[in-house]
Amino acid sequence: MTPSLLRQFWHFVGQVQGGRLLSMDDRSLQGWLVTQFSDVYPLEHHQRHHLERYISSRLALIREVASDSTPRSFGDRP
């Protein structure tokens, strides 16, 4: 994946509501991200394959980013 595509992907992840990302299991999250991202940024077949593998290897980080962007109630601990 190119650095430009990676920047676009992480920008995209940052724009999605954290609760939405946190509500899905790993397989659903991976499929949803690939589909939604490729709707915004059309990908060639090999790029889509690389993105799927990249997301799979970064699911914990994606969930951490989503968790950090989710508003917390007063008194909740990070």
N, CA, C and O atoms as CSV, one atom per row, in Angstrom:
chain,resi,resn,atom,element,x,y,z
A,1,MET,N,N,0.845,-1.181,0.000
A,1,MET,CA,C,0.000,0.000,0.000
A,1,MET,C,C,0.888,1.241,0.000
A,1,MET,O,O,1.925,1.288,0.661
A,2,THR,N,N,0.461,2.220,-0.743
A,2,THR,CA,C,1.230,3.453,-0.833
A,2,THR,C,C,1.017,4.297,0.427
A,2,THR,O,O,-0.014,4.171,1.087
A,3,PRO,N,N,1.977,5.148,0.760
A,3,PRO,CA,C,1.796,6.046,1.907
A,3,PRO,C,C,0.542,6.914,1.773
A,3,PRO,O,O,-0.146,7.176,2.759
A,4,SER,N,N,0.255,7.349,0.565
A,4,SER,CA,C,-0.936,8.170,0.339
A,4,SER,C,C,-2.212,7.400,0.681
A,4,SER,O,O,-3.108,7.930,1.338
A,5,LEU,N,N,-2.285,6.157,0.234
A,5,LEU,CA,C,-3.453,5.336,0.521
A,5,LEU,C,C,-3.573,5.061,2.018
A,5,LEU,O,O,-4.679,5.049,2.558
A,6,LEU,N,N,-2.457,4.842,2.684
A,6,LEU,CA,C,-2.478,4.633,4.137
A,6,LEU,C,C,-2.986,5.876,4.864
A,6,LEU,O,O,-3.793,5.768,5.787
A,7,ARG,N,N,-2.523,7.041,4.456
A,7,ARG,CA,C,-3.012,8.289,5.070
A,7,ARG,C,C,-4.514,8.434,4.869
A,7,ARG,O,O,-5.242,8.801,5.791
A,8,GLN,N,N,-4.970,8.143,3.650
A,8,GLN,CA,C,-6.403,8.237,3.366
A,8,GLN,C,C,-7.186,7.252,4.228
A,8,GLN,O,O,-8.255,7.580,4.744
A,9,PHE,N,N,-6.648,6.045,4.382
A,9,PHE,CA,C,-7.338,5.044,5.188
A,9,PHE,C,C,-7.463,5.507,6.644
A,9,PHE,O,O,-8.551,5.443,7.218
A,10,TRP,N,N,-6.374,5.969,7.240
A,10,TRP,CA,C,-6.426,6.380,8.645
A,10,TRP,C,C,-7.265,7.634,8.831
A,10,TRP,O,O,-7.903,7.799,9.871
A,11,HIS,N,N,-7.277,8.510,7.853
A,11,HIS,CA,C,-8.180,9.658,7.909
A,11,HIS,C,C,-9.630,9.164,7.893
A,11,HIS,O,O,-10.468,9.639,8.659
A,12,PHE,N,N,-9.903,8.223,7.026
A,12,PHE,CA,C,-11.241,7.624,6.932
A,12,PHE,C,C,-11.642,7.004,8.273
A,12,PHE,O,O,-12.748,7.245,8.758
A,13,VAL,N,N,-10.757,6.212,8.870
A,13,VAL,CA,C,-11.052,5.573,10.162
A,13,VAL,C,C,-11.358,6.645,11.210
A,13,VAL,O,O,-12.274,6.482,12.017
A,14,GLY,N,N,-10.599,7.731,11.198
A,14,GLY,CA,C,-10.818,8.802,12.161
A,14,GLY,C,C,-12.141,9.518,11.990
A,14,GLY,O,O,-12.643,10.121,12.939
A,15,GLN,N,N,-12.714,9.464,10.802
A,15,GLN,CA,C,-13.982,10.139,10.526
A,15,GLN,C,C,-15.208,9.301,10.897
A,15,GLN,O,O,-16.308,9.832,11.050
A,16,VAL,N,N,-15.010,7.998,11.039
A,16,VAL,CA,C,-16.129,7.096,11.352
A,16,VAL,C,C,-16.425,7.180,12.843
A,16,VAL,O,O,-15.509,7.278,13.659
A,17,GLN,N,N,-17.707,7.139,13.197
A,17,GLN,CA,C,-18.089,7.148,14.602
A,17,GLN,C,C,-17.498,5.928,15.295
A,17,GLN,O,O,-17.677,4.797,14.843
A,18,GLY,N,N,-16.796,6.168,16.391
A,18,GLY,CA,C,-16.126,5.096,17.113
A,18,GLY,C,C,-17.061,3.980,17.533
A,18,GLY,O,O,-16.706,2.804,17.454
A,19,GLY,N,N,-18.252,4.342,17.977
A,19,GLY,CA,C,-19.212,3.333,18.422
A,19,GLY,C,C,-19.570,2.346,17.332
A,19,GLY,O,O,-19.789,1.165,17.601
A,20,ARG,N,N,-19.630,2.821,16.117
A,20,ARG,CA,C,-19.949,1.941,14.990
A,20,ARG,C,C,-18.850,0.893,14.828
A,20,ARG,O,O,-19.139,-0.291,14.655
A,21,LEU,N,N,-17.588,1.329,14.885
A,21,LEU,CA,C,-16.469,0.400,14.713
A,21,LEU,C,C,-16.384,-0.582,15.869
A,21,LEU,O,O,-16.053,-1.751,15.674
A,22,LEU,N,N,-16.682,-0.111,17.066
A,22,LEU,CA,C,-16.569,-0.964,18.244
A,22,LEU,C,C,-17.699,-1.982,18.352
A,22,LEU,O,O,-17.574,-2.975,19.070
A,23,SER,N,N,-18.791,-1.745,17.651
A,23,SER,CA,C,-19.953,-2.629,17.761
A,23,SER,C,C,-19.845,-3.887,16.897
A,23,SER,O,O,-20.673,-4.791,17.018
A,24,MET,N,N,-18.841,-3.954,16.035
A,24,MET,CA,C,-18.718,-5.076,15.100
A,24,MET,C,C,-17.662,-6.078,15.560
A,24,MET,O,O,-16.682,-5.721,16.215
A,25,ASP,N,N,-17.891,-7.352,15.197
A,25,ASP,CA,C,-16.841,-8.348,15.426
A,25,ASP,C,C,-15.750,-8.134,14.376
A,25,ASP,O,O,-15.929,-7.365,13.432
A,26,ASP,N,N,-14.627,-8.817,14.548
A,26,ASP,CA,C,-13.465,-8.590,13.679
A,26,ASP,C,C,-13.779,-8.765,12.204
A,26,ASP,O,O,-13.425,-7.915,11.388
A,27,ARG,N,N,-14.434,-9.848,11.858
A,27,ARG,CA,C,-14.724,-10.133,10.448
A,27,ARG,C,C,-15.654,-9.077,9.844
A,27,ARG,O,O,-15.440,-8.615,8.723
A,28,SER,N,N,-16.681,-8.704,10.597
A,28,SER,CA,C,-17.619,-7.685,10.117
A,28,SER,C,C,-16.932,-6.333,9.977
A,28,SER,O,O,-17.157,-5.607,9.008
A,29,LEU,N,N,-16.097,-6.005,10.949
A,29,LEU,CA,C,-15.376,-4.734,10.915
A,29,LEU,C,C,-14.456,-4.664,9.697
A,29,LEU,O,O,-14.428,-3.657,8.990
A,30,GLN,N,N,-13.720,-5.720,9.462
A,30,GLN,CA,C,-12.818,-5.746,8.315
A,30,GLN,C,C,-13.595,-5.578,7.006
A,30,GLN,O,O,-13.222,-4.763,6.162
A,31,GLY,N,N,-14.660,-6.339,6.840
A,31,GLY,CA,C,-15.466,-6.252,5.620
A,31,GLY,C,C,-16.107,-4.889,5.442
A,31,GLY,O,O,-16.142,-4.350,4.336
A,32,TRP,N,N,-16.615,-4.332,6.534
A,32,TRP,CA,C,-17.269,-3.029,6.464
A,32,TRP,C,C,-16.266,-1.951,6.080
A,32,TRP,O,O,-16.548,-1.119,5.217
A,33,LEU,N,N,-15.095,-1.961,6.715
A,33,LEU,CA,C,-14.081,-0.950,6.402
A,33,LEU,C,C,-13.630,-1.028,4.943
A,33,LEU,O,O,-13.510,-0.001,4.275
A,34,VAL,N,N,-13.384,-2.221,4.457
A,34,VAL,CA,C,-12.944,-2.378,3.070
A,34,VAL,C,C,-14.024,-1.869,2.118
A,34,VAL,O,O,-13.730,-1.128,1.180
A,35,THR,N,N,-15.252,-2.258,2.356
A,35,THR,CA,C,-16.357,-1.848,1.482
A,35,THR,C,C,-16.563,-0.343,1.508
A,35,THR,O,O,-16.646,0.294,0.458
A,36,GLN,N,N,-16.646,0.225,2.703
A,36,GLN,CA,C,-16.896,1.661,2.815
A,36,GLN,C,C,-15.737,2.491,2.263
A,36,GLN,O,O,-15.949,3.489,1.573
A,37,PHE,N,N,-14.513,2.068,2.574
A,37,PHE,CA,C,-13.351,2.804,2.084
A,37,PHE,C,C,-13.271,2.740,0.566
A,37,PHE,O,O,-13.002,3.747,-0.088
A,38,SER,N,N,-13.503,1.566,0.009
A,38,SER,CA,C,-13.399,1.435,-1.446
A,38,SER,C,C,-14.555,2.122,-2.176
A,38,SER,O,O,-14.450,2.403,-3.370
A,39,ASP,N,N,-15.648,2.391,-1.475
A,39,ASP,CA,C,-16.718,3.204,-2.076
A,39,ASP,C,C,-16.269,4.654,-2.230
A,39,ASP,O,O,-16.626,5.318,-3.202
A,40,VAL,N,N,-15.493,5.139,-1.279
A,40,VAL,CA,C,-15.010,6.517,-1.305
A,40,VAL,C,C,-13.753,6.644,-2.166
A,40,VAL,O,O,-13.603,7.592,-2.936
A,41,TYR,N,N,-12.859,5.672,-2.021
A,41,TYR,CA,C,-11.584,5.652,-2.743
A,41,TYR,C,C,-11.527,4.377,-3.578
A,41,TYR,O,O,-11.059,3.346,-3.096
A,42,PRO,N,N,-11.995,4.433,-4.818
A,42,PRO,CA,C,-12.015,3.215,-5.645
A,42,PRO,C,C,-10.628,2.561,-5.705
A,42,PRO,O,O,-9.614,3.222,-5.934
A,43,LEU,N,N,-10.622,1.246,-5.491
A,43,LEU,CA,C,-9.382,0.486,-5.436
A,43,LEU,C,C,-9.322,-0.540,-6.549
A,43,LEU,O,O,-10.341,-1.082,-6.979
A,44,GLU,N,N,-8.106,-0.793,-7.006
A,44,GLU,CA,C,-7.899,-1.905,-7.923
A,44,GLU,C,C,-7.912,-3.189,-7.094
A,44,GLU,O,O,-7.783,-3.155,-5.870
A,45,HIS,N,N,-8.070,-4.317,-7.780
A,45,HIS,CA,C,-8.200,-5.600,-7.077
A,45,HIS,C,C,-7.023,-5.846,-6.132
A,45,HIS,O,O,-7.231,-6.227,-4.980
A,46,HIS,N,N,-5.800,-5.634,-6.598
A,46,HIS,CA,C,-4.640,-5.903,-5.749
A,46,HIS,C,C,-4.572,-4.935,-4.568
A,46,HIS,O,O,-4.108,-5.309,-3.491
A,47,GLN,N,N,-5.030,-3.698,-4.756
A,47,GLN,CA,C,-5.045,-2.739,-3.652
A,47,GLN,C,C,-6.054,-3.166,-2.591
A,47,GLN,O,O,-5.803,-3.052,-1.391
A,48,ARG,N,N,-7.191,-3.656,-3.052
A,48,ARG,CA,C,-8.222,-4.119,-2.116
A,48,ARG,C,C,-7.696,-5.298,-1.299
A,48,ARG,O,O,-7.916,-5.369,-0.089
A,49,HIS,N,N,-7.008,-6.213,-1.958
A,49,HIS,CA,C,-6.434,-7.369,-1.272
A,49,HIS,C,C,-5.427,-6.916,-0.211
A,49,HIS,O,O,-5.445,-7.412,0.915
A,50,HIS,N,N,-4.556,-5.982,-0.567
A,50,HIS,CA,C,-3.568,-5.475,0.391
A,50,HIS,C,C,-4.255,-4.752,1.547
A,50,HIS,O,O,-3.819,-4.868,2.692
A,51,LEU,N,N,-5.315,-4.012,1.262
A,51,LEU,CA,C,-6.050,-3.318,2.311
A,51,LEU,C,C,-6.694,-4.319,3.268
A,51,LEU,O,O,-6.657,-4.120,4.483
A,52,GLU,N,N,-7.277,-5.377,2.744
A,52,GLU,CA,C,-7.878,-6.407,3.597
A,52,GLU,C,C,-6.840,-6.989,4.554
A,52,GLU,O,O,-7.105,-7.145,5.746
A,53,ARG,N,N,-5.668,-7.306,4.030
A,53,ARG,CA,C,-4.598,-7.865,4.866
A,53,ARG,C,C,-4.111,-6.837,5.882
A,53,ARG,O,O,-3.857,-7.175,7.038
A,54,TYR,N,N,-3.984,-5.601,5.459
A,54,TYR,CA,C,-3.532,-4.540,6.349
A,54,TYR,C,C,-4.519,-4.355,7.499
A,54,TYR,O,O,-4.121,-4.295,8.663
A,55,ILE,N,N,-5.793,-4.266,7.175
A,55,ILE,CA,C,-6.817,-4.087,8.209
A,55,ILE,C,C,-6.792,-5.264,9.179
A,55,ILE,O,O,-6.848,-5.076,10.394
A,56,SER,N,N,-6.707,-6.461,8.645
A,56,SER,CA,C,-6.676,-7.649,9.492
A,56,SER,C,C,-5.532,-7.583,10.502
A,56,SER,O,O,-5.689,-8.005,11.647
A,57,SER,N,N,-4.393,-7.059,10.085
A,57,SER,CA,C,-3.238,-6.991,10.983
A,57,SER,C,C,-3.286,-5.781,11.910
A,57,SER,O,O,-2.459,-5.672,12.816
A,58,ARG,N,N,-4.229,-4.878,11.705
A,58,ARG,CA,C,-4.309,-3.652,12.507
A,58,ARG,C,C,-5.633,-3.505,13.249
A,58,ARG,O,O,-5.972,-2.405,13.686
A,59,LEU,N,N,-6.387,-4.591,13.399
A,59,LEU,CA,C,-7.702,-4.483,14.036
A,59,LEU,C,C,-7.612,-3.928,15.455
A,59,LEU,O,O,-8.447,-3.111,15.842
A,60,ALA,N,N,-6.634,-4.346,16.229
A,60,ALA,CA,C,-6.504,-3.848,17.605
A,60,ALA,C,C,-6.263,-2.337,17.608
A,60,ALA,O,O,-6.850,-1.613,18.413
A,61,LEU,N,N,-5.407,-1.868,16.714
A,61,LEU,CA,C,-5.132,-0.435,16.628
A,61,LEU,C,C,-6.369,0.327,16.161
A,61,LEU,O,O,-6.660,1.404,16.681
A,62,ILE,N,N,-7.090,-0.208,15.200
A,62,ILE,CA,C,-8.324,0.429,14.720
A,62,ILE,C,C,-9.315,0.556,15.862
A,62,ILE,O,O,-9.947,1.600,16.022
A,63,ARG,N,N,-9.458,-0.493,16.656
A,63,ARG,CA,C,-10.378,-0.440,17.803
A,63,ARG,C,C,-9.893,0.567,18.855
A,63,ARG,O,O,-10.707,1.241,19.486
A,64,GLU,N,N,-8.595,0.669,19.042
A,64,GLU,CA,C,-8.056,1.641,19.992
A,64,GLU,C,C,-8.345,3.067,19.527
A,64,GLU,O,O,-8.749,3.912,20.325
A,65,VAL,N,N,-8.141,3.331,18.242
A,65,VAL,CA,C,-8.454,4.653,17.686
A,65,VAL,C,C,-9.941,4.943,17.843
A,65,VAL,O,O,-10.322,6.052,18.218
A,66,ALA,N,N,-10.783,3.955,17.559
A,66,ALA,CA,C,-12.231,4.128,17.684
A,66,ALA,C,C,-12.615,4.384,19.133
A,66,ALA,O,O,-13.470,5.225,19.413
A,67,SER,N,N,-11.997,3.674,20.037
A,67,SER,CA,C,-12.281,3.843,21.465
A,67,SER,C,C,-11.890,5.241,21.936
A,67,SER,O,O,-12.606,5.858,22.724
A,68,ASP,N,N,-10.759,5.736,21.455
A,68,ASP,CA,C,-10.301,7.075,21.834
A,68,ASP,C,C,-11.215,8.164,21.302
A,68,ASP,O,O,-11.288,9.247,21.882
A,69,SER,N,N,-11.911,7.893,20.210
A,69,SER,CA,C,-12.779,8.913,19.616
A,69,SER,C,C,-14.218,8.828,20.110
A,69,SER,O,O,-15.046,9.665,19.753
A,70,THR,N,N,-14.520,7.823,20.929
A,70,THR,CA,C,-15.877,7.648,21.441
A,70,THR,C,C,-16.059,8.484,22.703
A,70,THR,O,O,-15.288,8.337,23.651
A,71,PRO,N,N,-17.072,9.363,22.733
A,71,PRO,CA,C,-17.304,10.168,23.932
A,71,PRO,C,C,-17.568,9.280,25.139
A,71,PRO,O,O,-18.229,8.246,25.035
A,72,ARG,N,N,-17.046,9.696,26.280
A,72,ARG,CA,C,-17.238,8.936,27.512
A,72,ARG,C,C,-18.140,9.736,28.446
A,72,ARG,O,O,-18.209,10.963,28.378
A,73,SER,N,N,-18.823,9.009,29.315
A,73,SER,CA,C,-19.626,9.651,30.346
A,73,SER,C,C,-18.704,10.171,31.426
A,73,SER,O,O,-17.587,9.680,31.591
A,74,PHE,N,N,-19.165,11.151,32.151
A,74,PHE,CA,C,-18.375,11.684,33.260
A,74,PHE,C,C,-18.073,10.561,34.234
A,74,PHE,O,O,-18.967,9.811,34.624
A,75,GLY,N,N,-16.843,10.448,34.615
A,75,GLY,CA,C,-16.456,9.416,35.563
A,75,GLY,C,C,-15.908,8.162,34.914
A,75,GLY,O,O,-15.312,7.332,35.600
A,76,ASP,N,N,-16.092,7.996,33.603
A,76,ASP,CA,C,-15.518,6.846,32.916
A,76,ASP,C,C,-14.012,7.012,32.863
A,76,ASP,O,O,-13.505,8.123,32.704
A,77,ARG,N,N,-13.326,5.942,32.993
A,77,ARG,CA,C,-11.864,5.987,32.923
A,77,ARG,C,C,-11.416,5.572,31.537
A,77,ARG,O,O,-12.042,4.728,30.896
A,78,PRO,N,N,-10.311,6.181,31.070
A,78,PRO,CA,C,-9.795,5.829,29.735
A,78,PRO,C,C,-9.276,4.416,29.665
A,78,PRO,O,O,-8.813,3.979,28.612
